[in-house]
Amino acid sequence: MGGMIGESVGRWHPNRMWQTASSVDKIRLYTRQSFYLLEIFFGVFGGVTEAAMHRYLGAFFVAISAVAAAVAVARIPELGGTRAGSIKVPLGVMVIAVLCAAMIAVTAADADEGPYLWLAMIVPVPFAALASWRWLVPAAVAVTVGCVLAGESGTGVLVGGLVVFMTVTVRLSVWLLCMVTELDEARGTAAALSVAEERLRFSRDLHDVVGSALSAIAVKSDLAASLSRRGDDRAARQMDEVRDLAQESLVQARELVRGYRSIALASELTGARSLLESAGVVTETRGSAEALPIELAETAAWVVREGVTNILRHSTARSAVIEVTGATVSIVNDGAGQRQAGNGTGLTGLRERVDAVGGTLEVTRGDEHFTLTAHFPHLTKESR
């Protein structure tokens, strides 16, 4: 039992709670504790005032109303409340206690010195957090009119003013807490979106690096195996190229982990032709890397890489044409069979890359030819 008590005390240590709480939790805690103190303060002084006038039962009901209001605050999320439970019970107890205290004061000989001001500070706190303005304002007017009709015009005006003041104070606190909470949730959503975007970028880049490298290694390994079976000395050269590809892929994977990586269009065009011809695909390149603006060169290089990977993995092409112009990059092959991919993961990631620079990706399948074309926005020479 002692251990449980110690654990509970440690869990509710004020300094520890404040130091470990987030900024929003601190504001929520500050708001809740402020209204706790207000309810206790007004309840204590109202009870003392009633007891000084020998209305001990009235003092008891004022204290009960303050405690019930504090319990209600603890159960109202709009005021920073965190405890579960029905809000109706403490509100009902508070209303009954307030009515009893007011009736005791009204029937007393010194009715003009009742606990009306203290009750006017206690009651509006929970109701102002739950009700809308269209109910709060008429309630304040009704309290004022009731006091005036009872012959206490001065007290009625003061009570009505206090009700309005406390209502405005509570509503402003609720608005501030809601705004801070929404901003914190928006910040959390933005952080989650950033993480999701980074994961998507990483998975896309990983697919591009690993897919292209493994396709190239598979093609050159098959070629080296065929040459080796015939006793051709070129098998060793092909294996050297496989090793170079593996090392290059390792470097790119490390750059990917570090968060930056770029590829050059000129080297991709040269490598694409060499790789396709190693796989027995007669390849023709038209245009040059200089035809495209610098801002689009890297995206165009990704188009070439994904297009070549697509040919190696999904087609039975025997010939291919890679063409680069000032606004397009197209790759055409004659292997538009059932194996040719039309909307795979690689093309989806490639379409996102092209969209990011304001371009569009077009995939066309004919009876014999499969065409992958990236259309880029026109940029002036000054933009280079």
C-alpha positions as CSV (number, residue, x, y, z in Angstrom):
1,M,0.0,0.0,0.0
2,G,2.8,2.4,0.9
3,G,4.4,1.7,-2.5
4,M,1.2,2.5,-4.3
5,I,0.8,5.8,-2.5
6,G,4.4,6.7,-3.2
7,E,3.9,5.9,-6.9
8,S,0.8,8.0,-7.0
9,V,2.4,11.0,-5.3
10,G,5.4,10.7,-7.6
11,R,3.1,10.6,-10.6
12,W,1.3,13.8,-9.6
13,H,4.4,15.7,-8.6
14,P,3.8,19.3,-9.8
15,N,7.3,20.1,-10.9
16,R,7.6,16.8,-12.8
17,M,4.2,17.3,-14.5
18,W,5.2,20.8,-15.6
19,Q,8.6,19.9,-16.8
20,T,7.5,16.9,-18.8
21,A,4.3,18.4,-20.3
22,S,4.1,19.8,-23.8
23,S,3.3,23.5,-24.4
24,V,-0.4,22.7,-25.1
25,D,-0.6,20.5,-22.0
26,K,0.9,23.4,-20.0
27,I,-1.7,25.8,-21.3
28,R,-4.4,23.2,-20.6
29,L,-3.1,22.6,-17.1
30,Y,-2.8,26.4,-16.4
31,T,-6.3,27.0,-17.5
32,R,-7.7,24.1,-15.4
33,Q,-5.8,25.1,-12.3
34,S,-6.8,28.7,-12.7
35,F,-10.4,27.9,-12.6
36,Y,-9.9,25.5,-9.7
37,L,-8.3,28.3,-7.7
38,L,-11.1,30.7,-8.6
39,E,-13.8,28.3,-7.5
40,I,-12.0,27.5,-4.3
41,F,-11.3,31.1,-3.6
42,F,-14.9,32.3,-4.1
43,G,-16.2,29.3,-2.2
44,V,-14.0,29.8,0.8
45,F,-14.7,33.6,1.1
46,G,-18.4,33.2,0.4
47,G,-18.6,30.5,3.1
48,V,-16.6,32.6,5.5
49,T,-18.9,35.6,4.8
50,E,-22.0,33.5,5.4
51,A,-20.6,32.0,8.6
52,A,-19.8,35.5,9.9
53,M,-23.4,36.3,9.6
54,H,-24.3,33.2,11.4
55,R,-25.9,31.6,8.3
56,Y,-23.9,28.4,8.7
57,L,-26.2,26.3,6.5
58,G,-25.8,28.9,3.8
59,A,-22.1,28.7,4.2
60,F,-22.3,25.0,3.8
61,F,-24.2,25.3,0.6
62,V,-21.9,27.9,-0.8
63,A,-18.9,25.6,-0.1
64,I,-20.8,22.7,-1.7
65,S,-21.5,24.8,-4.8
66,A,-17.8,25.7,-5.2
67,V,-16.7,22.0,-4.8
68,A,-19.3,20.9,-7.3
69,A,-18.2,23.6,-9.8
70,A,-14.6,22.5,-9.4
71,V,-15.6,18.9,-10.1
72,A,-17.5,20.0,-13.2
73,V,-14.4,21.9,-14.4
74,A,-12.3,18.8,-14.1
75,R,-14.8,17.0,-16.4
76,I,-15.1,19.7,-19.1
77,P,-12.5,19.3,-21.9
78,E,-13.1,22.8,-23.1
79,L,-11.6,24.0,-19.8
80,G,-8.7,21.6,-19.8
81,G,-10.5,18.9,-17.9
82,T,-9.2,15.3,-18.2
83,R,-11.2,13.2,-15.8
84,A,-14.0,11.0,-17.1
85,G,-17.4,11.0,-15.7
86,S,-20.8,12.6,-16.2
87,I,-21.0,16.4,-16.1
88,K,-24.7,16.3,-15.1
89,V,-24.2,15.2,-11.5
90,P,-21.8,18.0,-10.4
91,L,-23.8,20.6,-12.3
92,G,-27.0,19.4,-10.6
93,V,-25.4,19.5,-7.2
94,M,-24.1,23.0,-7.8
95,V,-27.5,24.3,-9.0
96,I,-29.3,22.9,-6.0
97,A,-26.6,24.2,-3.6
98,V,-26.8,27.6,-5.1
99,L,-30.6,27.8,-4.9
100,C,-30.5,26.7,-1.3
101,A,-27.9,29.3,-0.3
102,A,-29.8,32.0,-2.1
103,M,-33.1,31.1,-0.5
104,I,-31.5,31.0,3.0
105,A,-30.0,34.5,2.3
106,V,-33.2,35.9,0.9
107,T,-35.3,34.8,3.9
108,A,-32.9,36.2,6.4
109,A,-33.3,39.5,8.0
110,D,-30.2,41.0,6.3
111,A,-31.1,39.7,2.9
112,D,-29.2,42.5,1.2
113,E,-25.9,41.1,2.4
114,G,-26.3,37.6,1.0
115,P,-23.7,35.5,-0.9
116,Y,-25.0,36.7,-4.3
117,L,-21.7,38.1,-5.5
118,W,-19.8,35.0,-4.6
119,L,-22.3,32.8,-6.3
120,A,-22.2,35.0,-9.3
121,M,-18.5,34.3,-9.6
122,I,-18.9,30.5,-9.1
123,V,-21.9,29.5,-11.2
124,P,-20.9,31.0,-14.6
125,V,-17.6,29.1,-14.9
126,P,-18.9,25.6,-15.9
127,F,-22.0,26.9,-17.7
128,A,-20.1,29.4,-19.8
129,A,-17.9,26.6,-21.1
130,L,-20.8,24.4,-22.1
131,A,-23.5,26.8,-23.2
132,S,-23.5,29.2,-26.2
133,W,-23.9,33.0,-26.0
134,R,-27.6,32.9,-26.9
135,W,-28.3,31.1,-23.6
136,L,-25.7,32.9,-21.4
137,V,-26.8,36.5,-22.1
138,P,-30.5,35.8,-21.4
139,A,-29.5,34.0,-18.2
140,A,-27.5,37.0,-17.0
141,V,-30.4,39.3,-17.8
142,A,-32.8,37.0,-16.0
143,V,-30.7,37.0,-12.9
144,T,-30.5,40.8,-12.9
145,V,-34.2,41.2,-13.4
146,G,-34.9,38.7,-10.6
147,C,-32.8,40.7,-8.2
148,V,-34.4,43.9,-9.2
149,L,-37.9,42.5,-8.7
150,A,-36.9,41.3,-5.3
151,G,-36.1,44.9,-4.4
152,E,-32.4,44.6,-4.7
153,S,-31.8,46.7,-7.8
154,G,-28.2,47.6,-6.9
155,T,-27.3,44.1,-6.1
156,G,-29.0,42.8,-9.2
157,V,-27.1,45.1,-11.5
158,L,-23.8,44.1,-9.8
159,V,-24.6,40.4,-10.0
160,G,-25.6,40.7,-13.6
161,G,-22.3,42.5,-14.4
162,L,-20.3,39.8,-12.6
163,V,-22.1,37.1,-14.5
164,V,-21.3,38.7,-17.8
165,F,-17.7,39.4,-16.8
166,M,-17.1,35.7,-15.7
167,T,-18.9,34.5,-18.8
168,V,-16.7,36.6,-21.1
169,T,-13.6,35.5,-19.2
170,V,-14.4,31.8,-19.5
171,R,-15.4,32.0,-23.1
172,L,-12.1,33.7,-24.0
173,S,-10.2,31.0,-22.1
174,V,-12.1,28.3,-24.0
175,W,-11.4,30.0,-27.3
176,L,-7.7,30.4,-26.6
177,L,-7.4,26.7,-25.5
178,C,-9.3,25.6,-28.6
179,M,-7.0,27.6,-30.9
180,V,-3.8,26.3,-29.3
181,T,-5.1,22.8,-29.4
182,E,-6.0,23.1,-33.1
183,L,-2.6,24.6,-33.9
184,D,-0.9,21.8,-32.1
185,E,-3.0,19.2,-34.0
186,A,-2.2,20.9,-37.3
187,R,1.5,20.9,-36.4
188,G,1.3,17.2,-35.6
189,T,-0.5,16.5,-38.9
190,A,2.1,18.5,-40.8
191,A,4.8,16.4,-39.1
192,A,3.0,13.2,-39.9
193,L,2.7,14.3,-43.6
194,S,6.4,15.2,-43.7
195,V,7.3,11.7,-42.4
196,A,4.9,10.1,-44.9
197,E,6.4,12.1,-47.8
198,E,9.9,11.2,-46.8
199,R,9.0,7.5,-46.6
200,L,7.4,7.8,-50.0
201,R,10.5,9.5,-51.4
202,F,12.8,6.9,-49.8
203,S,10.8,3.9,-51.2
204,R,10.6,5.5,-54.6
205,D,14.4,6.2,-54.7
206,L,15.1,2.7,-53.3
207,H,13.0,1.1,-56.0
208,D,14.8,3.1,-58.7
209,V,18.3,2.3,-57.4
210,V,17.8,-1.3,-56.5
211,G,15.6,-2.1,-59.5
212,S,17.9,-0.6,-62.1
213,A,21.0,-2.1,-60.6
214,L,19.7,-5.6,-60.2
215,S,18.3,-5.6,-63.7
216,A,21.6,-4.5,-65.1
217,I,23.5,-7.1,-62.9
218,A,21.2,-9.8,-64.0
219,V,21.6,-9.0,-67.7
220,K,25.4,-8.8,-67.5
221,S,25.6,-11.9,-65.4
222,D,23.6,-13.9,-67.9
223,L,25.9,-12.6,-70.7
224,A,29.0,-13.4,-68.7
225,A,27.7,-16.9,-68.0
226,S,27.0,-17.5,-71.7
227,L,30.5,-16.3,-72.7
228,S,32.1,-18.4,-70.0
229,R,30.4,-21.6,-71.3
230,R,31.9,-20.9,-74.7
231,G,35.3,-20.2,-73.2
232,D,35.2,-16.5,-74.4
233,D,37.6,-14.2,-72.6
234,R,35.0,-11.4,-72.7
235,A,33.3,-13.1,-69.8
236,A,35.8,-11.7,-67.4
237,R,35.2,-8.2,-68.7
238,Q,31.5,-8.6,-68.2
239,M,32.0,-9.7,-64.6
240,D,34.2,-6.7,-64.0
241,E,31.3,-4.6,-65.2
242,V,29.0,-6.5,-62.8
243,R,31.4,-5.6,-60.0
244,D,31.5,-2.0,-61.0
245,L,27.7,-1.9,-61.1
246,A,27.5,-3.4,-57.7
247,Q,29.9,-0.8,-56.3
248,E,28.1,2.0,-58.0
249,S,24.8,0.8,-56.6
250,L,26.3,0.7,-53.1
251,V,27.5,4.3,-53.4
252,Q,24.0,5.4,-54.6
253,A,22.4,3.5,-51.7
254,R,24.6,5.3,-49.2
255,E,23.7,8.6,-50.8
256,L,20.1,7.7,-50.6
257,V,20.4,7.0,-46.9
258,R,22.1,10.3,-46.4
259,G,19.2,12.0,-48.1
260,Y,20.7,13.3,-51.3
261,R,21.4,11.8,-54.7
262,S,21.5,13.1,-58.2
263,I,22.1,11.5,-61.6
264,A,23.4,12.9,-64.8
265,L,21.4,12.6,-68.1
266,A,24.5,12.2,-70.3
267,S,25.8,9.3,-68.2
268,E,22.4,7.7,-68.1
269,L,22.1,7.9,-71.9
270,T,25.5,6.3,-72.4
271,G,24.8,3.6,-69.7
272,A,21.4,2.9,-71.1
273,R,22.7,2.2,-74.6
274,S,25.5,0.0,-73.3
275,L,23.2,-1.9,-71.0
276,L,20.5,-2.5,-73.6
277,E,23.0,-3.7,-76.2
278,S,24.6,-6.0,-73.7
279,A,21.1,-7.6,-73.4
280,G,20.9,-8.0,-77.2
281,V,18.6,-4.9,-77.7
282,V,19.7,-2.8,-80.7
283,T,19.6,0.8,-79.3
284,E,19.6,4.1,-81.1
285,T,19.9,7.4,-79.2
286,R,18.7,10.6,-80.8
287,G,19.4,14.1,-79.4
288,S,21.8,14.9,-76.6
289,A,21.6,15.8,-72.9
290,E,22.3,19.5,-73.7
291,A,19.0,19.7,-75.5
292,L,17.1,20.0,-72.1
293,P,17.4,22.8,-69.6
294,I,19.5,22.1,-66.5
295,E,16.4,22.2,-64.3
296,L,14.9,19.2,-66.1
297,A,18.0,17.2,-66.8
298,E,17.9,15.1,-63.6
299,T,14.2,14.2,-64.0
300,A,14.9,13.3,-67.6
301,A,17.7,11.0,-66.4
302,W,15.2,9.2,-64.1
303,V,12.9,8.8,-67.1
304,V,15.7,7.1,-69.1
305,R,16.7,4.9,-66.2
306,E,13.1,3.7,-65.5
307,G,12.4,3.2,-69.2
308,V,15.5,1.0,-69.6
309,T,14.7,-0.9,-66.4
310,N,11.2,-1.5,-67.7
311,I,12.5,-2.9,-71.0
312,L,14.9,-5.3,-69.3
313,R,12.4,-6.6,-66.8
314,H,9.1,-6.6,-68.6
315,S,9.6,-6.8,-72.3
316,T,11.1,-9.0,-75.1
317,A,12.3,-6.1,-77.1
318,R,14.9,-6.4,-79.9
319,S,15.3,-2.8,-80.7
320,A,14.8,0.5,-78.8
321,V,15.0,4.2,-79.6
322,I,15.8,6.8,-76.9
323,E,15.1,10.4,-78.1
324,V,15.8,13.6,-76.2
325,T,14.5,17.0,-77.4
326,G,14.1,20.4,-75.8
327,A,10.8,19.5,-74.2
328,T,10.5,15.7,-74.2
329,V,12.2,12.4,-73.5
330,S,10.8,9.3,-75.2
331,I,11.8,5.7,-75.1
332,V,10.3,3.3,-77.7
333,N,10.8,-0.4,-77.9
334,D,9.3,-3.2,-80.0
335,G,8.6,-5.5,-77.1
336,A,5.0,-4.5,-76.3
337,G,4.0,-8.0,-75.3
338,Q,2.1,-9.3,-72.3
339,R,5.1,-8.9,-70.1
340,Q,5.5,-5.1,-70.7
341,A,4.6,-3.2,-67.6
342,G,2.1,-0.4,-68.1
343,N,1.4,1.1,-64.6
344,G,3.8,-0.5,-62.1
345,T,5.4,0.9,-59.0
346,G,8.3,2.3,-61.0
347,L,6.1,4.2,-63.4
348,T,4.0,5.5,-60.5
349,G,7.1,6.9,-58.8
350,L,8.4,8.3,-62.1
351,R,5.1,10.0,-62.8
352,E,5.4,11.7,-59.4
353,R,8.9,12.9,-60.3
354,V,7.7,14.3,-63.7
355,D,4.6,16.0,-62.1
356,A,6.9,17.7,-59.5
357,V,8.6,19.7,-62.3
358,G,5.3,20.5,-64.0
359,G,5.5,17.8,-66.7
360,T,3.4,14.9,-67.7
361,L,4.2,11.2,-68.3
362,E,2.5,9.4,-71.2
363,V,2.5,5.6,-71.6
364,T,1.4,4.3,-75.0
365,R,1.0,0.6,-76.0
366,G,0.6,-0.5,-79.6
367,D,0.5,-3.8,-81.3
368,E,4.2,-4.0,-81.4
369,H,5.7,-0.9,-79.8
370,F,5.6,0.4,-76.3
371,T,6.3,4.1,-75.8
372,L,7.2,6.0,-72.7
373,T,7.2,9.8,-73.1
374,A,7.9,12.5,-70.6
375,H,6.6,16.0,-71.6
376,F,8.3,18.9,-69.8
377,P,7.3,22.5,-69.6
378,H,9.0,24.9,-72.0
379,L,11.8,26.8,-70.3
380,T,13.8,29.7,-71.9
381,K,17.5,29.6,-72.3
382,E,17.9,32.2,-69.5
383,S,16.5,29.7,-67.0
384,R,19.5,27.5,-67.6
